Amino acid sequence: MTHSTKQNRHLPAFLLLFLLEKPMHGGMLFTKIQESLHHVDQLDSGAIYRVLRDLESKNLVHSSWNTKDIGPAKRIYTITETGKIEVKRWYDDIALRKKNLDFFLLHYNFLVDQARSTTDESDEKG
């Protein structure tokens, strides 16, 4: 199982979340992803820009060129009202998945502990 495929599934959610904080250019978003998330070493900046273009085509973000700062012009992305609704949908979906994943982790630990105690009891009898 590769982490990058599953990780990219939620990339739109994280980009919208960070844009909810403040408008940013793609490089800033890439840095923020790298600093904030685990196991993103296989994520390339191209993936960020592909997702941003897709988000813009769905009217979830809007971009404009910043030519005021020194250096090359940068495309600044801003979340739209529709994007704010979408990030809330992501929140609801992730919260539900987290509940289910927490159940999985707890139940797995219970079963491992149960198997360990059963093994320990049979070792004591044997």
Residue, then its C-alpha position, 0 to 999 in steps of 0.5 A: m500500500t502506498h501512502s502517496t495515493k491515499q495522501n493525495r486523496h485528501l490533498p484538496a481538503f488540506l489546501l482548502l483548509f490552509l486557504l481558509e487561514k489566508p490566501m497563499h501562492g502554490g509554493m507557500l501551500f507546498t511548504k505548509i503541507q510539508e511542514s504540517l503533515h506526515h509522510v509527504d516526502q513523495l508529494d511533488s509540487g506539481a500535484i499541488y498545482r494540479v489540485l489547485r487548478d481543479l479547485e479553481s475549475k470547480n469555483l472552490v478557489h480563485s486566483s490572481w497574479n501578485t505582481k507587487d512583490i519583488g521577484p517573479a509574479k506569483r499566482i495567489y489563491t483565495i478560497t471562495e464562499t463555495g470553497k468554504i462550504e466544501v471545506k466544511r463537507w471535508y471536515d464532516d467526512i474526515a470527522l466520521r472517518k476518524k471515528n471509524l478509524d478510532f474504533f478500528l484502532l481500539h478494537y485491534n488493540f483489544l484483540v491483540d491484548q486479548a490474544r497476548s493474555t491468552t498466550d500468557e495464560s497458556d504459557e503459565k499452564g504449560 
